[in-house]
Amino acid sequence: MNLTELIIKAIIILVVFGVTLLIAMYSTWAERKVAGFIQDRFGPNRAGPGGILQPLADAGKMFFKEDFIPSQANKWLFILGPCLAILTALMSSAVIPFGESIRYDDLTIPVQGIEINIGILYIFGVVSLGVYGLMVGGWASNNKFSLLGAIRAASQNISYEIAFGLSIIAILMMTGSLSIRAIVEAQHGFAWNVFNQPLGFIIFLTCAFAECNRTPFDLPECETELVGGYHTEYSSMKLGFYLFAEYINMFVSSAIIASLYFGGFNYPGMDWVRETLTGSLGAATGHNLATLIGTVVLFGKIFFFIFFFMWVRWTLPRFRYDQLMNLGWKSFIPLSVLNVFITGLGLLFDIKYASWVIIVVAVVLALMSSARAPKPVAQPQRS
């Protein structure tokens, strides 16, 4: 790797890191705006036009608040908890391909922090480490409610990580690679995996809510039962790290969903756009501009899923803990295994949309169950 390529690669890594932080920061503002819209109120509107400076005001407040550590807490582990949470959240965006490639002279550099052929394993390895930040922080606080929240977080993440991983095995079977870039490139144009793997997408999306501790699976910080969960005793920027890590995880989860199931930077008509731009602007400039358009398309998909995370939060009620565990162990894991089996049969007998069989059977069974259910009888009103 020569000096020019090293500089361009370093710039891409810094841009990916900066964009991740920026989007996570303004997701806090967007969530309050979406909540205000759904609940028919304004949301943040004092700090700057439309409250656009509210995240900066919140960051300043966090930095200057008193840093409190409980007297009976384990000091070093208490500090380590939020550091682990934010570190693992930031590391997971490194292997996501945000665009095709940049051409400069004779160099062709992919728009990606690092390209490794086991990107999926890297993502799951980093995500599985994130639970240590929650567990360490909850245990070190020496607070029974924090400990309960930490235990809930650990059991919830472990339970849903199994279905989380099984849901994408079907895609790995179809693509033949663990590289996220290879999976994205296999969805060239409009050949998106969501059309071949609808059940896998539904399972992956639901597990992403549980992994990010988002409503309706926010049991680790259930205010009605645990006051604040694993971060009850935290204040100042340590609390900010925990809250910020949640929004970074939401951005990364949206990027992974868009990359694995919705084509990443691919979009219909991309070949025509590339040929038109290279023909009119030259090979290098046209290619770079086409890459930029693909990156914008990817971020459009990411923003849609971020909005979906927020929409669900203010729409669905919280699950009970037994419902949460039953859904993970008794529903999603068997369905994920069945999806892998059906996909394998489809690949063996060259049936492209084999996994739709599960969706069709599930819909038919649901309709039959609804038809057999006793209908409520209207009781006459007494005067």
C-alpha positions as CSV (number, residue, x, y, z in Angstrom):
1,M,0.0,0.0,0.0
2,N,1.6,3.3,-1.2
3,L,1.3,6.6,0.6
4,T,-1.5,8.0,-1.5
5,E,-3.7,4.9,-1.0
6,L,-2.9,5.0,2.7
7,I,-4.0,8.6,3.0
8,I,-7.3,8.0,1.1
9,K,-8.0,5.0,3.2
10,A,-7.3,6.9,6.4
11,I,-9.7,9.7,5.2
12,I,-12.4,7.1,4.5
13,I,-12.0,5.6,8.0
14,L,-12.2,9.0,9.7
15,V,-15.3,9.9,7.6
16,V,-17.0,6.7,8.5
17,F,-16.2,7.3,12.2
18,G,-17.4,10.9,12.0
19,V,-20.6,10.1,10.1
20,T,-21.5,7.4,12.6
21,L,-21.1,9.8,15.5
22,L,-23.0,12.6,13.7
23,I,-26.0,10.4,12.7
24,A,-26.1,8.9,16.2
25,M,-26.1,12.4,17.7
26,Y,-28.9,13.7,15.5
27,S,-30.9,10.6,16.0
28,T,-31.6,11.8,19.5
29,W,-33.1,15.0,18.0
30,A,-34.9,13.0,15.3
31,E,-36.5,10.6,17.8
32,R,-37.9,13.5,19.9
33,K,-39.2,15.1,16.7
34,V,-40.8,11.8,15.5
35,A,-42.3,11.3,19.0
36,G,-43.7,14.8,19.0
37,F,-45.3,14.3,15.6
38,I,-46.9,11.0,16.6
39,Q,-48.1,12.5,19.9
40,D,-49.3,15.7,18.2
41,R,-46.8,18.1,19.9
42,F,-43.8,20.1,18.9
43,G,-40.8,18.3,20.3
44,P,-37.5,20.2,20.6
45,N,-38.0,23.8,19.2
46,R,-35.9,26.2,21.4
47,A,-32.2,25.4,20.7
48,G,-31.8,26.7,17.1
49,P,-34.3,26.6,14.2
50,G,-36.6,23.7,14.8
51,G,-34.4,22.6,17.8
52,I,-31.6,21.6,15.5
53,L,-29.0,22.5,18.1
54,Q,-30.6,20.4,20.8
55,P,-28.1,17.6,20.6
56,L,-25.2,20.1,21.1
57,A,-27.0,21.5,24.2
58,D,-27.5,18.0,25.5
59,A,-23.9,17.1,25.0
60,G,-22.8,20.3,26.9
61,K,-25.2,19.5,29.7
62,M,-23.8,16.0,30.0
63,F,-20.2,17.2,30.0
64,F,-20.7,19.8,32.8
65,K,-23.0,17.7,35.1
66,E,-21.5,16.4,38.3
67,D,-19.7,13.1,37.9
68,F,-21.1,10.9,40.7
69,I,-19.7,7.5,41.7
70,P,-21.6,5.6,44.5
71,S,-19.4,5.0,47.6
72,Q,-20.0,1.2,47.6
73,A,-19.4,0.8,43.8
74,N,-16.4,-0.9,42.2
75,K,-14.8,2.3,40.9
76,W,-12.8,1.0,38.0
77,L,-15.5,-1.4,36.7
78,F,-18.0,1.4,37.1
79,I,-16.0,3.5,34.7
80,L,-15.2,0.6,32.4
81,G,-18.8,-0.3,31.8
82,P,-19.9,2.7,29.6
83,C,-16.4,2.8,27.9
84,L,-17.0,-0.8,26.7
85,A,-20.5,0.0,25.5
86,I,-19.4,2.9,23.4
87,L,-16.3,1.2,22.1
88,T,-18.0,-1.9,20.8
89,A,-20.8,0.2,19.3
90,L,-18.2,2.3,17.3
91,M,-16.2,-0.7,16.2
92,S,-19.1,-2.4,14.5
93,S,-19.4,0.2,11.7
94,A,-15.9,-0.5,10.4
95,V,-16.8,-3.3,8.0
96,I,-19.9,-1.9,6.5
97,P,-19.5,-1.0,2.8
98,F,-21.0,2.5,2.4
99,G,-20.2,2.6,-1.4
100,E,-18.6,0.8,-4.3
101,S,-15.1,2.3,-4.8
102,I,-13.2,5.5,-5.4
103,R,-10.9,5.8,-8.4
104,Y,-7.8,8.1,-8.1
105,D,-5.1,7.8,-10.8
106,D,-4.5,4.1,-11.0
107,L,-5.9,3.3,-7.6
108,T,-9.4,1.8,-6.8
109,I,-10.2,2.0,-3.1
110,P,-13.5,0.6,-1.7
111,V,-15.6,3.0,0.3
112,Q,-15.3,1.0,3.5
113,G,-13.3,1.3,6.7
114,I,-11.8,-2.2,6.5
115,E,-12.6,-5.0,4.1
116,I,-12.2,-8.5,5.6
117,N,-13.7,-11.7,4.2
118,I,-15.3,-12.6,7.5
119,G,-17.2,-9.3,8.0
120,I,-20.3,-11.0,9.3
121,L,-18.3,-12.9,12.0
122,Y,-16.6,-9.6,12.9
123,I,-20.0,-7.9,13.4
124,F,-21.4,-10.7,15.5
125,G,-18.2,-10.9,17.6
126,V,-18.2,-7.2,18.3
127,V,-22.0,-7.1,19.0
128,S,-21.7,-10.0,21.5
129,L,-19.0,-8.1,23.4
130,G,-21.4,-5.1,23.8
131,V,-23.3,-6.9,26.5
132,Y,-20.3,-6.9,28.8
133,G,-20.5,-3.1,29.0
134,L,-24.1,-3.4,30.3
135,M,-23.3,-6.3,32.6
136,V,-20.2,-4.7,34.1
137,G,-21.9,-1.4,34.6
138,G,-25.0,-2.9,36.3
139,W,-22.9,-5.1,38.6
140,A,-20.4,-2.5,39.5
141,S,-23.1,0.0,40.6
142,N,-23.9,-2.1,43.7
143,N,-27.6,-1.4,43.1
144,K,-30.1,-4.3,43.0
145,F,-32.2,-2.6,40.3
146,S,-29.1,-2.0,38.1
147,L,-28.1,-5.6,38.6
148,L,-31.5,-6.8,37.5
149,G,-31.3,-4.7,34.4
150,A,-27.8,-6.0,33.6
151,I,-29.0,-9.6,34.0
152,R,-32.0,-8.9,31.8
153,A,-29.7,-7.4,29.2
154,A,-27.3,-10.4,29.2
155,S,-30.1,-13.0,29.0
156,Q,-32.0,-11.0,26.3
157,N,-28.9,-10.5,24.1
158,I,-27.8,-14.1,24.4
159,S,-31.3,-15.4,23.6
160,Y,-31.7,-13.3,20.5
161,E,-28.1,-13.6,19.2
162,I,-28.8,-17.2,18.4
163,A,-31.8,-16.4,16.2
164,F,-29.9,-13.3,15.0
165,G,-27.1,-15.5,13.6
166,L,-29.3,-18.3,12.3
167,S,-31.5,-15.9,10.4
168,I,-28.6,-14.9,8.1
169,I,-27.2,-18.4,7.5
170,A,-29.6,-18.7,4.6
171,I,-28.1,-15.6,3.0
172,L,-24.6,-17.0,3.5
173,M,-25.7,-20.2,1.8
174,M,-27.0,-18.3,-1.2
175,T,-24.0,-16.0,-1.5
176,G,-21.2,-18.4,-0.5
177,S,-19.3,-15.7,1.4
178,L,-19.0,-14.2,4.9
179,S,-17.9,-10.8,3.4
180,I,-20.5,-8.1,3.7
181,R,-19.2,-6.5,0.5
182,A,-19.6,-9.8,-1.4
183,I,-23.2,-10.1,-0.1
184,V,-24.0,-6.5,-1.2
185,E,-22.4,-7.0,-4.7
186,A,-24.5,-10.2,-5.1
187,Q,-27.6,-8.0,-4.9
188,H,-26.6,-6.0,-8.0
189,G,-29.4,-3.8,-9.3
190,F,-32.7,-4.9,-7.8
191,A,-31.8,-8.5,-6.9
192,W,-32.3,-7.8,-3.2
193,N,-32.2,-10.6,-0.7
194,V,-35.5,-9.5,1.0
195,F,-37.4,-11.0,-2.0
196,N,-35.7,-14.4,-1.5
197,Q,-35.6,-14.3,2.3
198,P,-38.7,-12.6,3.7
199,L,-38.8,-14.7,6.9
200,G,-35.1,-14.2,7.5
201,F,-35.6,-10.5,7.2
202,I,-38.5,-10.4,9.7
203,I,-36.5,-12.5,12.2
204,F,-33.4,-10.4,11.7
205,L,-35.3,-7.1,12.1
206,T,-37.0,-8.3,15.3
207,C,-33.8,-9.5,16.8
208,A,-32.2,-6.2,16.0
209,F,-34.8,-4.5,18.2
210,A,-33.9,-6.9,21.0
211,E,-30.1,-6.5,20.5
212,C,-30.4,-2.7,20.6
213,N,-32.7,-2.8,23.7
214,R,-35.3,-0.8,21.8
215,T,-39.0,-0.8,22.5
216,P,-40.9,-3.2,22.6
217,F,-37.9,-5.1,23.9
218,D,-36.4,-2.5,26.2
219,L,-36.7,-4.7,29.3
220,P,-33.1,-4.0,30.6
221,E,-34.1,-0.3,31.2
222,C,-37.8,-0.7,32.0
223,E,-38.6,2.4,33.9
224,T,-41.8,1.1,35.3
225,E,-40.0,-1.8,37.1
226,L,-36.3,-0.9,37.4
227,V,-36.3,2.9,37.7
228,G,-33.6,3.1,35.0
229,G,-32.1,-0.4,34.7
230,Y,-28.4,-1.0,34.4
231,H,-27.5,2.7,34.2
232,T,-29.6,3.9,37.2
233,E,-26.5,5.1,39.2
234,Y,-24.8,6.8,36.3
235,S,-24.6,10.5,35.6
236,S,-22.7,13.0,33.5
237,M,-20.9,11.7,30.4
238,K,-20.9,8.1,31.6
239,L,-24.7,8.0,31.3
240,G,-24.3,9.8,28.0
241,F,-22.0,7.0,26.7
242,Y,-24.7,4.4,27.5
243,L,-27.4,6.4,25.8
244,F,-25.2,7.3,22.8
245,A,-24.2,3.7,22.3
246,E,-27.9,2.8,21.9
247,Y,-28.2,5.2,19.0
248,I,-25.0,4.1,17.4
249,N,-26.2,0.5,17.6
250,M,-29.5,1.6,16.0
251,F,-27.6,3.2,13.1
252,V,-25.3,0.2,12.6
253,S,-28.3,-2.2,12.8
254,S,-30.1,-0.2,10.1
255,A,-26.9,-0.2,7.9
256,I,-26.6,-4.0,8.3
257,I,-30.2,-4.6,7.5
258,A,-30.0,-2.3,4.4
259,S,-26.8,-4.1,3.3
260,L,-27.9,-7.7,3.9
261,Y,-31.5,-7.5,2.7
262,F,-32.0,-4.3,0.7
263,G,-29.0,-4.3,-1.6
264,G,-26.8,-1.8,0.2
265,F,-25.6,0.8,-2.3
266,N,-27.4,-1.1,-5.2
267,Y,-30.5,0.3,-6.7
268,P,-32.6,-0.3,-9.9
269,G,-31.0,1.3,-13.0
270,M,-27.6,1.7,-11.5
271,D,-25.8,0.4,-14.6
272,W,-27.5,2.9,-16.8
273,V,-26.6,5.7,-14.4
274,R,-23.0,4.6,-14.3
275,E,-22.7,4.3,-18.1
276,T,-24.3,7.8,-18.6
277,L,-22.0,9.4,-16.1
278,T,-18.8,7.7,-17.3
279,G,-19.7,8.6,-20.9
280,S,-20.3,12.3,-20.2
281,L,-17.7,13.0,-17.4
282,G,-15.0,10.5,-18.0
283,A,-14.2,7.1,-16.5
284,A,-12.8,8.2,-13.1
285,T,-15.1,11.2,-12.4
286,G,-18.2,9.3,-13.7
287,H,-17.4,6.3,-11.6
288,N,-16.8,8.4,-8.4
289,L,-20.1,10.3,-9.0
290,A,-21.9,7.0,-9.5
291,T,-20.4,5.7,-6.3
292,L,-21.6,8.9,-4.5
293,I,-25.1,8.3,-5.8
294,G,-25.0,4.7,-4.5
295,T,-23.8,5.9,-1.1
296,V,-26.7,8.4,-0.9
297,V,-29.1,5.6,-1.8
298,L,-27.7,3.5,1.0
299,F,-28.1,6.3,3.5
300,G,-31.7,6.8,2.4
301,K,-32.4,3.1,3.3
302,I,-30.6,3.6,6.6
303,F,-32.6,6.6,7.5
304,F,-35.8,4.8,6.7
305,F,-35.0,2.0,9.1
306,I,-33.9,4.5,11.8
307,F,-37.3,6.1,11.4
308,F,-38.9,2.6,11.6
309,F,-37.1,2.0,14.9
310,M,-38.5,5.3,16.2
311,W,-42.0,4.7,14.9
312,V,-42.2,1.3,16.5
313,R,-41.0,2.8,19.9
314,W,-44.0,5.1,20.0
315,T,-46.5,2.6,18.6
316,L,-46.1,-0.8,20.3
317,P,-46.3,-1.5,24.0
318,R,-43.5,-3.2,25.9
319,F,-43.5,-7.0,26.1
320,R,-43.5,-8.8,29.4
321,Y,-40.2,-10.6,30.2
322,D,-41.6,-14.1,29.8
323,Q,-43.2,-13.1,26.4
324,L,-39.8,-11.8,25.3
325,M,-37.9,-15.0,26.2
326,N,-40.6,-17.3,24.8
327,L,-40.6,-15.4,21.5
328,G,-36.8,-15.8,21.2
329,W,-36.4,-19.4,22.3
330,K,-39.7,-21.0,21.2
331,S,-40.5,-19.1,18.0
332,F,-37.6,-17.4,16.4
333,I,-34.9,-20.1,16.8
334,P,-37.2,-22.9,15.4
335,L,-38.3,-20.6,12.6
336,S,-34.7,-19.7,11.8
337,V,-33.7,-23.4,11.6
338,L,-36.7,-24.1,9.4
339,N,-35.8,-21.2,7.1
340,V,-32.2,-22.6,6.7
341,F,-33.6,-26.1,5.9
342,I,-36.1,-24.8,3.4
343,T,-33.5,-22.6,1.8
344,G,-31.1,-25.6,1.5
345,L,-33.8,-27.6,-0.3
346,G,-34.4,-24.6,-2.6
347,L,-30.7,-24.4,-3.5
348,L,-30.6,-28.2,-4.0
349,F,-33.5,-28.3,-6.3
350,D,-33.0,-24.8,-7.8
351,I,-36.2,-23.3,-6.4
352,K,-35.4,-19.6,-6.1
353,Y,-38.2,-18.5,-3.8
354,A,-38.5,-21.6,-1.6
355,S,-38.5,-19.7,1.7
356,W,-41.9,-18.1,0.7
357,V,-43.4,-21.5,1.5
358,I,-43.0,-20.8,5.2
359,I,-44.7,-17.4,4.9
360,V,-47.6,-18.8,2.9
361,V,-48.1,-21.8,5.3
362,A,-48.0,-19.4,8.3
363,V,-50.6,-17.1,6.8
364,V,-52.9,-20.0,5.9
365,L,-52.6,-21.4,9.4
366,A,-53.3,-18.0,10.9
367,L,-56.4,-17.6,8.7
368,M,-57.7,-21.1,9.6
369,S,-57.1,-20.4,13.3
370,S,-59.0,-17.1,13.1
371,A,-61.9,-18.8,11.2
372,R,-62.2,-21.5,13.9
373,A,-62.0,-19.1,16.8
374,P,-65.4,-18.4,18.5
375,K,-66.9,-15.2,17.4
376,P,-68.0,-12.8,20.2
377,V,-71.8,-12.5,20.5
378,A,-73.2,-9.1,21.0
379,Q,-75.3,-8.9,24.2
380,P,-78.5,-6.9,24.1
381,Q,-78.4,-3.8,26.1
382,R,-80.8,-3.5,29.0
383,S,-82.7,-0.3,29.4
